[in-house]
Amino acid sequence: MALLCCTSARAQSVPRQATTKQIKPSKQQLRQLILDLQVTALKCDQKTAALARQVFQTVEIYRLRKKRFPNSVAEVQELKGSANLPSEKFPPPCPYNDPTLVSQELRQELINAGNPPSEFCKIIIENDPFISPSFPMSLNNVRLAPATGAPGTIIVKYNANYYLAVWCMGFAGKPIVDEKSQLPLVFFRDFSATFE
């Protein structure tokens, strides 16, 4: 016959897990946070629009000198390196990743939201048969493609050798809107009348 012997179990101390204290901001703090976010988004959007204009002007120069549009960022970089063009970086640094404009907390929120800002503006260069002379007039009826992208993305679209359109993505990952017209801010040029 076997005897079973029971011993008392000693209580082991379980390390306490760190608890996070949730802080509920006051309505005033929340309003201030929203206002700070809106001001930051506006500053970054304005800087991105200015960078898109610079990219547009650089592609214009490329088109006039080479008699065609670039097919890649590398082709534009080659021209910038060989010509007397302004020495801005190409692609330019992304404003949404600039610590002087966007706080670390806000950059982390962009990452958490699935829109992480990159170090440099992403530049997409594509031939698009839908870019035509009537393109600027149709902006209220047309959905830009791509319609979303990482903040700071600059889209360069051209059709054949004649039409150039450039727009950019803002803080929300959608095309930046012109304040006056409330339509997407698009830089456009028709080269069909250019005599070469």
WOGI-V720053 format. One line per field, one symbol per residue. psi: psi as a letter, one per 20 degrees, with the letter a starting at -180 (. if undefined). burial: + if it has 24 or more other ideal C-beta (glycine too) atoms within 12 Angstrom, else -. Layout:
psi=???
burial=???
This chain:
psi=ppppppqpppppppppqpqppppoqrhggggggggggggggggggghgghhhgggghghgggghgikrqqirhhhghgghhirmqqkqqoqqqphijoiihprhghhhhgghijmpqrhqpppppqpoiiorhighijhiiqpqpqiqrqpipppoqqpcjhpppprrpahijrpppphgikrpoppqpojhjpp.
burial=---------------------------------------++--++++++++++++++++++++-----++--+-+++-++----+----+++++++++--++---++--+----++++-+++++++-+--+---++-------+----+++++++++++--++++++++++++++++------++++++-+-----
